[in-house]
Amino acid sequence: SVLMTYDHVEFTFSDMEPMPDAFKGTKKGSVFLTPYRVIFVSKGKDALQSFMMPFYLLKDCEIKQPVFGANYIKGTVKAEAGGM
C-alpha cells in the first residue's frame, strides 16, 4: 500500500564511481512512500525510468532544512548483493 505520494520531486545521484549515464544529472518526477521502500518514478522520457530503495539499505539519512533553498533528504543507498 502507498502511504504518501509527492509530485515535483528532484532526485540526484552523487559519489558513484563510475557514474552510469542513466544516473547523471537531476531527475524530476514523483516519489511514492510505502511501509517498506521509497519508489521514484521519473517524469517524461528519461534513461532512468524508476528507482526503488528499501529502507534497510538506506544509511546515514539526514533531513536538511537550509535557510535559503528547499528542504531535502540526504542519505546513502548501497546496492543489494546481486542487485542492479
Secondary structure per residue as TSV (DSSP state, phi and psi in degrees):
chain	resnum	aa	ss	phi	psi
A	1	S	-	360.0	147.4
A	2	V	-	-93.4	122.7
A	3	L	-	-83.8	-42.8
A	4	M	E	-147.1	152.6
A	5	T	E	-131.9	135.6
A	6	Y	E	-126.8	128.5
A	7	D	E	-100.2	167.7
A	8	H	E	59.4	44.3
A	9	V	E	-99.2	141.9
A	10	E	E	-107.4	133.8
A	11	F	E	-125.5	126.8
A	12	T	E	-131.1	138.2
A	13	F	-	-106.5	141.0
A	14	S	-	-147.0	170.3
A	15	D	S	59.5	33.9
A	16	M	-	-107.4	132.8
A	17	E	S	-130.7	120.7
A	18	P	S	-74.8	156.9
A	19	M	-	-92.1	108.9
A	20	P	-	-63.8	151.3
A	21	D	G	-56.7	-36.2
A	22	A	G	-63.9	-23.1
A	23	F	G	-97.9	-3.3
A	24	K	S	-78.0	144.5
A	25	G	S	84.1	-178.0
A	26	T	E	-96.1	129.6
A	27	K	E	-100.2	141.8
A	28	K	E	-117.9	139.5
A	29	G	E	175.0	-145.7
A	30	S	E	-123.7	152.2
A	31	V	E	-120.1	135.8
A	32	F	E	-117.2	127.7
A	33	L	E	-105.1	122.3
A	34	T	-	-114.9	173.3
A	35	P	S	-64.2	-18.3
A	36	Y	S	-118.1	-17.8
A	37	R	E	-157.3	167.9
A	38	V	E	-112.5	132.1
A	39	I	E	-121.0	126.3
A	40	F	E	-107.7	130.2
A	41	V	E	-121.8	120.5
A	42	S	E	-75.8	154.4
A	43	K	S	-97.0	137.4
A	44	G	S	82.9	-160.6
A	45	K	S	-102.4	91.1
A	46	D	-	-116.3	152.4
A	47	A	S	-62.4	-33.6
A	48	L	-	-94.7	103.6
A	49	Q	-	-82.3	-36.1
A	50	S	E	-156.7	161.5
A	51	F	E	-147.7	129.9
A	52	M	E	-122.6	135.1
A	53	M	E	-136.0	118.7
A	54	P	E	-69.0	148.7
A	55	F	G	-59.8	-33.9
A	56	Y	G	-69.8	-14.2
A	57	L	G	-94.8	-6.7
A	58	L	E	-86.8	120.6
A	59	K	E	-123.2	158.1
A	60	D	E	52.6	44.3
A	61	C	E	-76.5	131.1
A	62	E	E	-132.8	140.4
A	63	I	E	-101.7	120.8
A	64	K	E	-105.4	135.0
A	65	Q	-	-130.4	78.1
A	66	P	-	-67.8	152.6
A	67	V	S	-64.3	-45.2
A	68	F	S	-113.9	106.7
A	69	G	S	132.9	170.9
A	70	A	-	-80.2	150.7
A	71	N	-	-67.2	150.6
A	72	Y	E	-154.5	162.0
A	73	I	E	-110.3	134.7
A	74	K	E	-126.1	135.8
A	75	G	E	-165.9	179.0
A	76	T	E	-117.7	132.2
A	77	V	E	-116.9	121.3
A	78	K	-	-97.1	135.7
A	79	A	-	-65.7	141.5
A	80	E	-	-72.5	145.5
A	81	A	T	-56.3	126.0
A	82	G	T	83.1	-2.6
A	83	G	-	-85.3	171.2
A	84	M	-	-121.3	360.0
